[in-house]
Amino acid sequence: MTSVLVFLEGTSDELSLQAVTLARSLGGDVFGVEFDGPYAPAVWAAEIVRLADGVDAVVGPGSDRGNEVLAHVSAHLDLPFAANVTEVRGDEVTRVRWGGTLLEEARVHSELKLFTAAPFAFDASPGPPDRVETLRPDLAGAVQAVEHLAPDTGGKVSLADAKVVVSGGRGVGSAEGFGMLEELAALLDGAVGCSRVVTSAGWRPHTDQVGQTGTKVSPELYIACGISGATQHIAGCKGAKKLLAINNDPEATIFAHADYAVIGDIHEVVPAITAELRKARGA
Ligand SMILES: Cc1cc2nc3c(=O)[nH]c(=O)nc-3n(C[C@H](O)[C@H](O)[C@H](O)COP(=O)(O)OP(=O)(O)OC[C@H]3O[C@@H](n4cnc5c(N)ncnc54)[C@H](O)[C@@H]3O)c2cc1C
């Protein structure tokens, strides 16, 4: 490779920095482009196409925006695009499919390669490229995002941004059972999440759902309470730095993903953790 262009959603955006690490692994000169102004995927893609003249690869973050913009680039250039890549070996890639349940080996048949980096498959710490161009393209007549409505979290930290997520599954037993999870989350300045069984039962709103068809979270700590660990759930929390699983079934799949495990009844374990935290804080 002689040069690789990276589409950045910002020079400190974690998924974009992970894309930079993928770009560096390809070898050659790595330079970035970011955009100032409203989100306008088709226009941004046209700018990337212009900058991509003569480069060997264009890499983006494995975010909704990264995948959408790179899909536009792919359509513009009529070239194949491999999304959510975990490794590149020459023309061959490994990429994540089906919400993290499948790793696909594929061959990319084009000179100019188009990739997005699978979230959390690469280290973000090496930082942004030395050279980053910030563009403010003319958006007249373009489809663009005119307003961003953040979900109403009632002043609490949002699920996507929380450093701690206390998440409940079928094992919680009822909507009322989430009271103990709310209490623990509040003590940890965290947010409450849940599995799809919980939203299907109407115990929590869909905005609280973590997983393949819910929110993807990447907290410092994810506390899974009475959650079995289905692949569709893990797809939403595998970005967590540490996972504490509390489950009364020692064979539960969630333990295979856990850094810390407590085998026990959440109705005893969660209040015990809360009580210990209060004691430690003298409250
Ligand atoms: C296309 C598709 C998309 C999906 N998307 C999502 C998604 O985005 N998010 C998601 O979560 N799921 C999703 N699912 C559903 C997923 O497959 C599982 O069915 C779901 O995650 C299971 O939820 P659960 O772990 O709460 O329930 P269960 O699998 O029933 O597990 C409950 C767990 O609680 C434990 N338990 C019970 N009582 C207690 C107790 N008192 N103390 C401690 N532990 C206890 C049990 O041992 C068990 O492990 C999807 C499925 C499909 C097909």
The ligand as a MOL file (V3000), in Angstrom:
LIG
                    3D

  0  0  0     0  0            999 V3000
M  V30 BEGIN CTAB
M  V30 COUNTS 53 58 0 0 0
M  V30 BEGIN ATOM
M  V30 1 C -33.2450 -11.3620 15.0860 0
M  V30 2 C -33.1260 -11.3340 16.5850 0
M  V30 3 C -32.6800 -10.1650 17.1970 0
M  V30 4 C -32.5490 -10.1090 18.5920 0
M  V30 5 N -32.0790 -8.9580 19.1600 0
M  V30 6 C -31.8770 -8.9480 20.5010 0
M  V30 7 C -31.3400 -7.7910 21.1470 0
M  V30 8 O -31.0770 -6.7510 20.5170 0
M  V30 9 N -31.1200 -7.8490 22.4760 0
M  V30 10 C -31.4130 -8.9530 23.2280 0
M  V30 11 O -31.1950 -8.9300 24.4390 0
M  V30 12 N -31.9310 -10.0450 22.6470 0
M  V30 13 C -32.1820 -10.0570 21.3170 0
M  V30 14 N -32.7530 -11.1690 20.7610 0
M  V30 15 C -33.2670 -12.2290 21.6600 0
M  V30 16 C -32.1890 -13.1870 22.1590 0
M  V30 17 O -32.0210 -14.2410 21.2340 0
M  V30 18 C -32.6020 -13.7960 23.5240 0
M  V30 19 O -33.8500 -14.4100 23.3920 0
M  V30 20 C -32.6640 -12.7920 24.6530 0
M  V30 21 O -31.5020 -11.9850 24.6950 0
M  V30 22 C -32.8130 -13.5220 25.9760 0
M  V30 23 O -33.0720 -12.6010 27.0030 0
M  V30 24 P -32.7370 -12.9570 28.4900 0
M  V30 25 O -31.3020 -13.3070 28.6230 0
M  V30 26 O -33.2860 -11.8630 29.3340 0
M  V30 27 O -33.6860 -14.2090 28.7720 0
M  V30 28 P -33.3640 -15.7570 28.9280 0
M  V30 29 O -32.5980 -16.2780 27.7810 0
M  V30 30 O -34.6490 -16.4210 29.2600 0
M  V30 31 O -32.3920 -15.8090 30.1810 0
M  V30 32 C -32.7700 -15.4810 31.4810 0
M  V30 33 C -31.5870 -15.7790 32.3810 0
M  V30 34 O -31.8990 -15.3560 33.6920 0
M  V30 35 C -31.3830 -16.3160 34.6000 0
M  V30 36 N -32.1910 -16.1670 35.8130 0
M  V30 37 C -33.4970 -16.4520 35.9840 0
M  V30 38 N -33.8760 -16.1410 37.2370 0
M  V30 39 C -32.7740 -15.6520 37.8720 0
M  V30 40 C -32.5310 -15.1660 39.1740 0
M  V30 41 N -33.5100 -15.0760 40.0860 0
M  V30 42 N -31.2830 -14.7690 39.4840 0
M  V30 43 C -30.2640 -14.8440 38.5660 0
M  V30 44 N -30.4540 -15.2950 37.3130 0
M  V30 45 C -31.6960 -15.6730 36.9560 0
M  V30 46 C -31.5410 -17.6470 33.8970 0
M  V30 47 O -30.6170 -18.5870 34.4240 0
M  V30 48 C -31.2180 -17.2580 32.4590 0
M  V30 49 O -29.8400 -17.4260 32.1800 0
M  V30 50 C -32.8810 -11.2410 19.3720 0
M  V30 51 C -33.3310 -12.4090 18.7460 0
M  V30 52 C -33.4530 -12.4490 17.3800 0
M  V30 53 C -33.9130 -13.7320 16.7320 0
M  V30 END ATOM
M  V30 BEGIN BOND
M  V30 1 1 1 2
M  V30 2 1 2 3
M  V30 3 2 2 52
M  V30 4 2 3 4
M  V30 5 1 4 5
M  V30 6 1 4 50
M  V30 7 2 5 6
M  V30 8 1 6 7
M  V30 9 1 6 13
M  V30 10 2 7 8
M  V30 11 1 7 9
M  V30 12 1 9 10
M  V30 13 2 10 11
M  V30 14 1 10 12
M  V30 15 2 12 13
M  V30 16 1 13 14
M  V30 17 1 14 15
M  V30 18 1 14 50
M  V30 19 1 15 16
M  V30 20 1 16 17
M  V30 21 1 16 18
M  V30 22 1 18 19
M  V30 23 1 18 20
M  V30 24 1 20 21
M  V30 25 1 20 22
M  V30 26 1 22 23
M  V30 27 1 23 24
M  V30 28 2 24 25
M  V30 29 1 24 26
M  V30 30 1 24 27
M  V30 31 1 27 28
M  V30 32 2 28 29
M  V30 33 1 28 30
M  V30 34 1 28 31
M  V30 35 1 31 32
M  V30 36 1 32 33
M  V30 37 1 33 34
M  V30 38 1 33 48
M  V30 39 1 34 35
M  V30 40 1 35 36
M  V30 41 1 35 46
M  V30 42 1 36 37
M  V30 43 1 36 45
M  V30 44 2 37 38
M  V30 45 1 38 39
M  V30 46 1 39 40
M  V30 47 2 39 45
M  V30 48 1 40 41
M  V30 49 2 40 42
M  V30 50 1 42 43
M  V30 51 2 43 44
M  V30 52 1 44 45
M  V30 53 1 46 47
M  V30 54 1 46 48
M  V30 55 1 48 49
M  V30 56 2 50 51
M  V30 57 1 51 52
M  V30 58 1 52 53
M  V30 END BOND
M  V30 END CTAB
M  END
